[in-house]
């Protein structure tokens, strides 16, 4: 498989449309690290931080849902 083919495939997609999934995955990994590093008495903050991240992603998706790809008919092959 040539790199030109992979570059053409990557250039044809709107990769920023994966932003919410990337944010959620990074937040989940961050929360797992927090659970391992923080002392047990500070674990009460982890669910609140998770809810804040989910709310932030929901607001972001709701705000920019139609503005980002109005010119594009299909994202990632439909």
N, C-alpha and C positions, 0 to 999 in steps of 0.2 A: 504494500500500500504506500503510495507516494505522499509526500508531505503537501504537495500542491492540492491533491484531492481533499485532504483534511482541512487545509486552509480555506478552500472553496466552501466546504460544508459549514465551517465555523463562521465564515463571513456572511452566509445566507440566513443566519438565524439572529433573532433579537435576544441575546444572552441576558440582558438586563431584566428580562421578564422572569427570570429565575430568582430574582432578588429576594422575594419573601421566603422562599424555601431555603436559600442560603443563610438568611438571617436567623431563621428558626433552627437550622442545624447548628450554627455557631453558638446560638444561645443555649441550646440543649447541652452541647459539650461544655460550655462555660459553667452551666449550673451543676453538671456532674463534677467538675473540678472544684467548684465551691463546696460541694457536699463533702468532698474528700479532704479539703484543706481546712475549712472552718471548724472550730470546735463545736461540739454538739449543742451547746447552749445558744449558738448563733444560727442554727439551722432554721429558725422561725422565719428568717428573711427570704429564704429561697423560693417558697411558693409565691410570695408577693412580687418578687423580681420576675418570676415566670409569667405571672399575669400581666405585669407591665409590658413585657416583651410581646406577648400575644396581642395586647391592646394596641401597641405601637404598630405592629405589622398589619392588624386589621384596619386601623386608621389610614395607614399609608396605602394599602391596596384599595380601600374605598375612595381615597382622594384621587389617586392616579390611575384608576382602572381603565378609563376610556381615553385618557389623554396620551398615553404612551405609544400605542400602536394603531392609531387611526388610519394611517396610510397603508398599513400592512393587512393583507387579507388573511394570512395564515401565520401562526407562530409554531415553529417546530413541526411543520408538516400538518398542521391542523389539529 
